[in-house]
Amino acid sequence: MIFGRFAIFLGKTHQQNIYYMKSTVLALLISLIFFSFSFAQGDSEPIAQELRDRLKTDSFRVGVLLQNQLDVALQDDGFLGGSKFDLGATRLDIRGIVDQGFTYRFQVDFRRQVSIMDAQVGYRASDSFRVVAGAFKPFLSIDLDPGPGDTHFISRARQVGAMMNSREIGVTFLGDTEFFNYRLGIYNGTALTRQNNDRFLYTLRLGFNLLNDENNHLEVGINGAYDENNGWRMGNTGLTQTSDRVLYGGFLRYDGGGVFGAAEFLQNRFDALELGNQEETTTGFFATLGFRPTSKNEVLARWDHLSFDVRGDSSELLTLGWNHQATSLISFQVNVIAQLNDDMDDQFGLSGLIQYQF
């Protein structure tokens, strides 16, 4: 049924001039980029290697991420924020390991104004036990884990923005062994605002390696959180929690070299001020399947579900993606996106992104 609605859209005749014009312009841009990268490719990258030699040591590692993005709403309905060119992540990242196992990281973003993303100090006793304190990502979703330069799609799964803050201030104990990994955290639960309300957010993640060799890695796990921050607005939902909040779910991820995939289910429960203090249940789910036809290309698809029980809105977001690694520092992504809504018209768009990541 979901893919049938997508096919119906492609067969529509109204607004064809607008649709075909936008599609043709974006297709030409993508083709020009692809061919320019194809002709420019080579195995030797002396400048990239020189940068790594100078700026990538264990004690002092500099990272730079620059992203430029194009979004096109195919129906002039404001989807994806409307048709526009925009900046993606624009970041400077400095990290390292110093004497006696202590670590540090400082990352800022320059997109709108200079803002701190990470400010952390940690200690690494071994791979199986580390501790990190400061401002950083909470371990609440596997789709939040990778940096913006390493995500499979241009945008993260919607449950990330709906159920959690992208950064928190607190402490996390974590470790990785051959058979399992753990992430145990306690945070303020108020993002990077530094507000003090004498309450905390507690998180737990456990992952188990069912396969872990050179050619195959299969991990399954569980996520959980308990949030005491009554009166705090939850993510980008516009809902304010008036009770303690409980988050729970599970995940699976697989990488077999040529084939990879991931799936995660999360559910969120709390009383919402805007809904007359009724208990709202937010449900999120995504599943990704991808292929690597060559070492420099990925073709992939994602199904992303998000729904609210009391508020009543529900939608499915389908994304087809193509990722191309032109050089070790330059890559680009193309996404074709369809959002199928239960309470409003379906929406369709295209996104493209070019990035430099060092």
N, C-alpha and C positions, 0 to 999 in steps of 0.2 A: 504493500500500500504506500509506504514512504517513497520508494523509488518510482512508483507509478505517478505520484504527484509531481515529482521532479520531471518525469518524462512529459506530463501534460503541459508543464510550463514551456518546455522546449518546443512544443508544437503550437503554441499560441501565435496568433497573427497580429494582435493589437500591439501598438508601440514597437513594431518591428524595426522601423527606421532607427529609433534611438538605441534599441538593443543591438542591432547589427553594427551600428557605427561605433559604439563603445567596445564591443567585442573585437571588431576589426582593428581599431587603434591599439588596444592592449595586445592583441596577437602580433601585430607588427613590431611593437616595442620588445616583446619577449623574443621574437625571432631575431631581431637585430642584436640583442644582448647575447643570445645563444651563439650566433655565428661569430660575433666578435670574440667571445671567449674561446670558441672552438679553434679559431685560427691562431689565437695567442698562446695556446697551451704548449707547455714543454715540460720535460722531466727535470730540468735544472732550474733551481731557484736560489741563486747565490745571495740575493738581497735578503730574502726571507731568512736564510740561514745566518747571515751576518747579524740580523736583528735578534735572533734567538741567542746567539753566542754572547751578545752584549747585554741583553735585558732579561734573560731567563736563567737565573741561577737559583740554587736552593734557598739562599738567604734573602734574595731580592728578585722577585718576579713581577714584571710589569705587563699588564694586559690592557688592550685597547679594543673597544667594540664600537663600530659606526654602522648604523643601519639607515637606509632610505627606502621608503615604502610608497606604493601606489594602491589606492582602494577605489573600486568602481562599483557603485550601486546600479544594477541593471534596470531598475524600475523607477528611479528618481524618488524613492521613498525614505531616503535617509539611512538605509541599511549600511552597516560598517562605518557609520559616522558621516555618510555621504561620499560622493566622488571627490577625491583629493589626493595630492601629494603630501607626504608627511615624513617626519623623522621618527625612526624607531629608537631603540636603545642607543644612547650616546654616552659611553662609560669609560672611565679610567679605573683600573683595578691594580692594587699593589698588595702583594702578599709574600710570605716567606716563612722559613723555619730558622730559628736562632738557637743559641746555646742551650743545652740540657733539655731539648725537646719542646721548647716553647714555640708557639706559632702566632702569627698576626695576619690580619687582612683589613684593608681599607679600600672601599669602593664608592665612587661618587658617580652620579648621572648628571648630564648637562643639558637635557632635552629642553626643559622650560626654564629652570633655574638650577643652580648648583644644589644638589640634594644628596644626603648620605644614604647609601643603600646598605652597606655593610661596615661595621666598625667592631672588630672582634679580636680578642686575645684568647689563646687556647694552650692546652698542654697535650702532647702526644706521648703516652707511655709506650704504646705499641699499636699495631693495627686493630687489636681487639679492645683497646680502651683509649678513648680520647675525651676531652672535655673542652667545650667552647663557650665563652661568655661574651655578651655584648649584643649587638644588633645584627640579625641575619635571618634567613628563611626558616620558618618552623617546618618540621618534617610531618606535614599533614596530608600531602598528596604527591604521588610519584610524578605528576605532570608539573608540579611546582619545582621539583628538584633541579632540572637542568637550567643553566643560564639562558638568557634570551638568544644568544648566538648559537646554541646547541639544540634548540627545540625542533621537533620534526615538522611542526606546522608554524605558520606565522603567528597565530594566536593560540594561547593555551586553552584547554578544555574549560568550559564555562563554570563548572563547579568550583574551580580554584578561586575565581573572583567572587562567587556567591557565598562561599562558606568559610573563607579564611582571609587574613591579612597577608600580604606578600612578604612582609618583614615584621619581626617581633623583637623585643628586647628581653633577654633572659639568659638561661644557661641550658645547655644540652649535653648529655652524656651519650656517647655513641661508640660503636665498634663493629668491626667486620671480621668474621672468621671464614673458614672454608665452607662451613655448613649453614651458617645463619648470620644475621646482622640485627642490630637493635639501635633505636633512637629514643631516648627518654628525656623529655624537656619540661621546663617550667618557665613561663614567660608572664609579663604583665598582661598580655592579651589586649592591649590598646595600640597596636601597631608601633609606629615610631613617634607617637605624640608625647611620650614621657609623662603621661597622666598617672597619678597615683590615687587609686581608690581602694587600696588595701585588699585587692583580690587578684587572683592569678588564673592563668590558663595552663592546664596540665596536658601533656601529649605523650603518646606511646606509639611506636611502630616496631613490629617484628617481621623480619623477612627470612624465608627459608629457601636455600638453594637445592632444588631437586635435580638439576643438572648443572655442572660447573666444570667444563673442560674447554679446550682451545676452540672447538667448533660450535658448541652449544652451551647457552646459559639460560636456565629456566628458574625463575624465582616466583614464589607466591608469598603473600603476607597479609597482615592486618594493620589497620590504622585505628586509633581512638583518641578522643580528646574530651576533657571536661573543663568548661569555661564558667567562671564565677562572675564575669563582668556584666552584671545587670545594668541596664541603661546604656549599653554600648550598641551602636548601629552595626549590623552584621554585614560585612562585605559590601558589595554593590547592589544589594537587594532593596535598600530603602526601608528595611525592617529593623526595629529596635528591640533588643531582647530585654524582657522584664523578669526573666527567671534564669536559673543556671541553664547552660546549653550543653547538650551532649552530641558528639559527633562520632560516628563509627563506620567502618567499612572494610573492604579488602581489595587486593590488587593481584595482578599477574603480569609478568613481563618476560618476553622471550627474545633471544637474539641468536639466530643460527647462521650468521654471516650473510647469505643471500636473502633470507627471509627473517623478518622481525615483527614484533607486535607487542601490544600492551592492552590491558583492560583494568578498569578500576570502578568500584561502586562506593559511593559515599552517601550517608544520610545524616541529616542535621535536625535536631529537635529543640525548640525553645518557645516560650510564650512571647508573642509579638505585640508591642504597644499599638501599632497601627491596625491590628486586627482585633481590638478589644480584649487584649491579653489572652486570646485563645492560643492553644499550642499549635504552632506551625511546624510541619514536617517538610523539609526541602530534600529532594532526592536528585542525585546526580550520578551519571554513568557515562563512561566513554569506552570505546573499543577501537584500536588502531591496528591495521594490517599493512605491512609494507614489503617491498621487494627492492633489491639492489641489482639491477641488470648489469651495471658496470661498477667499478670502484669509485667513480665520481658521480654516480646518479642514484637517486632513490625515487620510486613511485609508490605512493601510499594513499590510504583512505581512512577516514575516521567518522564514526557515528557518535554523536554527543547528545545525550538526553539531559534535560533539566526541567523539574516540575515542582510546584508548590501546592500542597494539599488544600489548605484553607483558602488561600488567595485564588486558587483555581487555574492558574495559567500553566501551560505545559508546551514544550516545543522540542523538536529534533533538529540538530544541526549536522548536516552532511558536508564533508570537506574532502575533495580530491586534491592531492598535492604532488608536486614534482620539485625535487631539490637537486641542485647541481653544484658541485665543488669545482670551481674553475681552476683555482690554485690552492695552495695550503692556506692562503690568507683571504682569498676572495671567493664568495659563494652567492648564490641567489635561489629564491624560492618562488613558486607560483602556486596559488590556491584557488580552486573553484568552489564556491560556497553556496549552499541552499539551506535556508532555515524554514522549517515547516511548522507553522504555529496552529494551535488549536483554537485560539480566540481572536485571530486576526489573519489578514492575507499572508500568504507565503512570501518570502523574500529571497533574493538571489544577488550574488555579487562575485567579484573577482579581486584578488589581491596579489601583488607582486612585491618582492623585497630583494634588494641588493645589499650585501654587507661586507665589511672588512673586519676581520677578527684576528688579533694577534695575541 
